[in-house]
Amino acid sequence: RFAVSVGYWKDPYIQYFVRQAKERKAPEINRGKLACYYARVHGVGHLLKAFLKKTECNCQIVNLGAGMDTLFWRLKDENLLPKKYFEVDFPMIVARKIHNIKSKPPLSKPIMESHSGESLLIDSHSLDSSRYSIIGGDLRFSSDLEEKLKKHNLDIQLPTLLIAECVLVYMTPQQSANLLKWASSTFPMAMFINYEQVNMADRFGQIMIENLQRRQCNLAGVEICRSLDSQRERLLLNGWETAHAIDMMNVYSFLPQADVKRIEGLEFLDEKELFEQLMQHYCICWASKDSSNL
């Protein structure tokens, strides 16, 4: 929300979900974190749009642990909506999101505009329209998840993009393996995008873990975040045919340089080394399974 307010990227919908924070963080945290968010939004967005282009939007997206994400509305604005867009998160999070949607016309109107067919279903823990569904569920139980998605018209024959941003790291390695295995065995043609920590076995990574533990936030799946190789390996061991992983410093170097210059002018930072270390401790991984050679 703060990154959007100072101009890192445009998102006219986040204001309806998240209040503007009053306090300002230390500059190096601001600049480092915000540039990391910027690289994450553009990196994930690049892969997502490539998938939509390849499938000509004749596909579905399943956003796992979506939280207050605004991607559905942004894709609608760009005429890039897939046939169906699903979000899954804990029922408590889903209830909060649905409340915001129901009470704010700039959020509810686009859902109504894209809806066709029978009446739109909405209760405190789920929303189902012809193009957009929000489902309350627990990603650690994939059979329960599949049942709920199918109730909301998931089509396993459609090319499917699954997205998980800072989600798998909160599950045990076995739980995340089960989820990845379920996805690779369920959809004949699919892509999985995962954004989370990497290189967590070094000193900087250990400090990150300790800082989170102080806030009662334990990373149950951190052992998979040892390296880019361990991230790739998890995907390949769980049924995906191809897998790639790059750290965020690498992603940052691929971004359009004119825009990078623009965002670097938004916040001054002389702690370049700290910024680079932070970027080397997050990564984007993507995997595919492609029965139709798309």
N, C-alpha and C positions, 0 to 999 in steps of 0.2 A: 504493500500500500504506500509505504514511504518512497520506495524506488519510483513508482508511477508518479507520485506527486512532485518529485523533483525532475522528472522528464527522461528517465532511463528508457522507458518504452510506454506505449499507449495502452491503457485498459480502462475504458469508461465505466466498467461494471464493478470493479473491485470495491469502489466506494460504498456500494450497497451491502457489502458483506463484512467489511473490516473498517473499524474506526481509525482515524489518523492518530498515530502515537504522539503523545505530547512531548516526551523527552527525546533528545537527540543523542545518538550514540557517539562514542569517541570516533574521530575522523577515520582512523585506520580501519576500524570495524565497519563503519559506514561504507567507505570506498571499497574495501576488500569484499565485504558481503554483498554490496549492491552490484558490483561488477560480476560477482559469481552468479547472482540471481539473473542478471542480464544475459550472461553466457548460457545459463540453464534455459531460460525462456526461448532464446533464439536457437540454441542447439536442438532442444526437443521439438520446437516449432518447425525447424528445417526438415527433420526426419518425418514428422507427422504430415507436412504438406507434400513431401515427396511420395508418401504412401497414398494420400488422397488423389494426387495427380495420376499416379500409376493405375489406380483403380477407377479413375474418373468419378470419385465419390460414391461408387457403387460398392459400399463397404459398411462396416460398423466399427465404432470405437468403444472400448471398455476402459474407463478411467478408474483404476483401482486405488482406493484411499484418496478420493478426489478432494475431500475437504471443501473449502470455499472456492475452489477453482472456477474460473469464468470462461473456460475455453468454448463451451457450447455457444455462448452469446457472441464471442469474437468470430468464431467460424461462420455463424449465421450472417454477421455483418459483411463477411468477405465472400458470401455465396459459396462456402466450402463445407456445408453440412453433409455428413455421411447419411446413409439411409436411416441409421439409428445411432444415437449417442447415449451410452449408459454410464452412470456413475455409481460406485459402490463405496460406502463408508459405514462406520459404526452408527447404529440407530440414533444415538444422541446427537451426533454431528449432522446427520441427515435431517432430523427434526428441526434443528436450528436453521439449516439451509432452506428447507421448505417454508418455514415461517417467514424468512426474508423474502422469498420469491412471491408468496401469497400477498405480502403486505406492501410490495414495491412494484408498481406498474411497469417501470423500465425493464424489470426482470420477467414478469409474468406475460407481458404483451408479446415478446418474441416467441414464447412457447406456444401461445394461442395462434399466432400467425403461421407457425410451421406445422400446426396440428391439422390432421384431416381425419375423417371417419367418425367413429363413435365418440361418446363424451369422454373427456379427459378425466382420468382417475387420480384423485389426490387424497391422501390421508396424512396423519402426523408422521409416519415413517416411510412413506413411499410416494412417488409421483410417476405417473405413466402417461405420456402422450405418444402420438405416432412417431415422433422424431427424437424424443428425449425422455429418459427414465432415470430416476434416482432411487436407489435400493439400499435399505438398511441391512447390513449383514457383516459377518466376520470372515475376513479373507483366509483365516487359518483353517476354515472348514470348507473345502472346495466343492464337496458334493451338495451341500446346502446352498452354496453360492450359485452353482449351475442351475439348480431347481428354481431359484428366485429369478435368475436372468431369463430362463425359458418362459416363466410366467409372464414376463414383460416382453415377450416376442424376440428373444435372441435367436438368430438364424445361424446355426453352426456352419452352414455351407457358404456363407458370405465371407469374403476376405475380411479379416478382423485384426485391428490394431489394439494391443493392450498397453496401457501406460501405467507405470508405477514410479512416482517421484518421492524419494525418502520414505519408502513404505516397507520394502523387504528387510531392511536393516533392523526393524523393530520386531521381526519374527525370528524364531529360531531357524537355524539352517535347514532343519528337516521340514518345518512348516513352509518356508519359502520354496524349497525343492518340490514339495507337494503341489503348490500353486503353479509353479512353472511347468511341472509335468502334466498337470490337469490341462493347462492352456495348450501345450504342444500336442497333447493327444486328442483334444476336443475339436480343434479347428484344422481342416486340411490345408488352409492357406492363411498364415498369420505372421504378424510381426510383434515383437515385444520390445518396448523401450523402458529401460531402468535408469534412473538417476539417483545416485547416492554416494556415500563416502568410499574412499579407496586409500591405499598406502597407510593403513591405520596401525601397522606394526612399528612404525618409526617413532621417534621422540615426539614430533609435532602431533602425530595421530594419538599417542598416549595422552598428551595434554588435553586434546579435544575430548577424549573419552572421560578423563577425570573431571573436566568442567561440566560435562553433561550429567555425570553421576552425582555431582554436588547438587544438581537440581532435580534429583530423583528420576533421572531419565536414563534408563539402561538400554544399550544397543544389543539386543539379544542375538542379532545375526552378524555382529562385527567381525567374526573370524573369516567370513567370506570376503570381507573388504580388505584383505591383506594386500592384494595387488591387482593390476589389470588382468593378469593371467588367471587369478582365482575367480574373478568376476566372469571372465569368458568361459572358464571351465564349468562353472555352475550351470550356465545356459546349455552348453553342449552335453553335459551329463544328464540333463533333464529333457532330452528329446528335440532340442532345436538343431537345425541342420547347419546354420552358419551363425557365428557370434563375433561381435567386435566390441572393443572398449577403448575409450580414450579419456585422458584426464582433461579437466576444464581449462587448463593453461593451453592445451592443444586446441580445444574447441575455440577458445578466445582468439588464437592466432588465425583461425579460419574465417572469423567473422568479417563482414565488409569493413575495410579499414577506415573509410570516411565516417562511418557510424561509431566505430570504436574511438576515433579521435574526438567525436562530439561528446560521447559519454565521459571520456577522460577529462574533458573540460568542465564537467558538472561539479566534481568534488576534487579538491587538491589532495594529493597523497604523496608524501616523500618516502613512505615505508614500502617501497616496491618489493622488497624481499619477503615481507610478511604476506603481502597480497599474492605473490607467486606461490608461496608455501600453501596458503589456503586453497588456491586453485588446483594445486597438485594433489589435494586430499579429497577432491570430489571428481566424479566421472559420469560419463554417459555411456551406457552399454546398449547394444541393440542386437536382436537375434531374429532369424526368420525361419519359416518352414513354408515351402512353396511348391505345392503339388502341381500348380498350373504354370510354373516357370514365368511368373510375372516379373 
